[in-house]
Amino acid sequence: MTDAKLIKILKVFIAIGILLLLLGHYLLSYAKLPETMGVSGMIISAACIAFGLIFSLPTKMYLTFLLVKRENENKRKATQFDND
């Protein structure tokens, strides 16, 4: 799998994670799901927030690692080109 394809997939996972976080916040704050459903509503809202964090945080770290690695390779190639 190429880096470009992997970066696109990671960006999709980040977007899914952020959307799940926002959905969980909406369910807790505005839809008042815990008040209408009780404990089940709290579990649903908390699960949305938890899965949103699971999707968004590790992928951000890995994506940052890939982008820094690519930038370092480009700098190394540029300095080799300048030396020639």
FENGIKA-V440512 format. One record per residue. N is the residue number from 1. PHI is phi in whole degrees, 0 to 359 (NA if undefined). PSI is psi as a letter, one per 40 degrees, with the letter a starting at -180 (NA if undefined). Layout:
BEGIN
{{N PHI PSI} {N PHI PSI}}
END
This chain:
BEGIN
{{1 NA h} {2 283 i} {3 296 d} {4 297 d} {5 293 d} {6 296 d} {7 295 d} {8 297 d} {9 296 d} {10 295 d} {11 295 d} {12 295 d} {13 296 d} {14 297 d} {15 297 d} {16 298 d} {17 298 d} {18 295 d} {19 296 d} {20 294 d} {21 299 d} {22 295 d} {23 296 d} {24 298 d} {25 295 d} {26 298 d} {27 296 d} {28 286 d} {29 271 d} {30 256 d} {31 279 e} {32 52 f} {33 299 d} {34 297 d} {35 288 d} {36 272 d} {37 255 e} {38 79 b} {39 296 d} {40 299 d} {41 295 d} {42 295 d} {43 294 d} {44 297 d} {45 296 d} {46 294 d} {47 294 d} {48 298 d} {49 293 d} {50 296 d} {51 292 d} {52 298 d} {53 293 d} {54 298 d} {55 286 d} {56 271 d} {57 291 d} {58 297 d} {59 292 d} {60 296 d} {61 295 d} {62 293 d} {63 296 d} {64 298 d} {65 299 d} {66 296 d} {67 292 d} {68 293 d} {69 299 d} {70 295 d} {71 296 d} {72 296 d} {73 295 d} {74 295 d} {75 295 d} {76 296 d} {77 295 d} {78 293 d} {79 289 d} {80 293 d} {81 293 d} {82 293 d} {83 288 d} {84 280 NA}}
END
